[in-house]
Amino acid sequence: MPRSWTEQQVAAFRKARDDSRQKLGLPRFESLTEEEKKIALVQEHDELRQREETAMKMTAWPLEKYAPHPFWAPRAGVLQCPEEYGGAGGCYNLKFSEGADLNMLVYRHYASAAADQLMDDLEATNFVVHDGVRSARHELVGPRPHVAGYRVRKGIAEILFWDEHLQKAWVGSSCWRQELEFDEEAEAWFVDKMKMWEW
């Protein structure tokens, strides 16, 4: 999504970038040739993507545990919860209202037993807990599923999964990556959070 800059904001951004480059022993961005700028922007893009992926992995919460913080829905909608890894088994749709904690909805849904296994598996003996031997829903969406956030399009919220064991980020039936955008005015890469939220 294009940013709107004032001249002062562009100047402040460029100064901050030049200050950080000088701390690394690099020349000011404006003093680079066009070819050097292209190389510097490729490095900036790669570093930003790496930082964002590291941050995502650090903040994603394991699906079998409570979320460390709430995620309040800004509007009402429908949350799609895949029944199997990669969305192969379809989705269970949960309606939510404005102000609902999406993290708690996701945790409660996936902490419950898989519906088709609930009655059959309760007959088995489990010497640790009284739940019987059964699979929880979270075990069906990957070996170590984590919730990294949500993507919302036209009131439909999808869970952005990160599987720690598989080292794979997925949503629905496809993979996902944090969206980056290039801003022509600032001549810099930025994270495009708005592509994740289209109500």
C-alpha positions, 0 to 999 in steps of 0.5 A: 500500500503506497505511503504518503510522505511529507518532505520532512518525513522523507528527509528524516528517514533518509538521515536515519538510514545514512546514520545506521549505514555510517555506523556500519562503515558504509557510505551514505545511500545518496552517494552511491551510484545507481548500480551500487544502490541496486545492490544495496537495496537487494541487501536491504530487502534480504535483511528485512525479510530475514528480520521479519521471519525471525520475529515471526518465529519468535512471536508465533505461539504453539497451538497446544498452549494458551496464547501469551496475548490476546488478538482482538478482532477489529470487526466481526467475521468468520475464522477458517480453521483447517482440519488437517495440515495444508488445508487438505481436509477442509476448514471448520468455520467459526463465526466471531464478533467484533472484539472477540479474542481470535487467539482464544477461539483458535486455542479452544477449537484446536485443544478439543478432540477431533470429532470423529475420534472422540468416542472410539478412543476414550475406551483406551487406557491412558495412565497419565490423564483421564482423557483416554487416548485420543488425538486433539485437533492441533495434532492433525495440522502438523507436528509442531504447529504455531500460530503466527497471526491472521490474514483477513480478506472480506471478513474471512480470517485465515490462520497463518501457521508456522510449523517449527518441526517442518520449518514451513509457513502455511495458510489454507492450502498454500505457503505464505511469506510476509509481504514487502513493498518498495517505496519509490519516494523513500527508495526503501523496502517496508513490510506491508501489513495492510495486505494482511487486512482487507475488511 
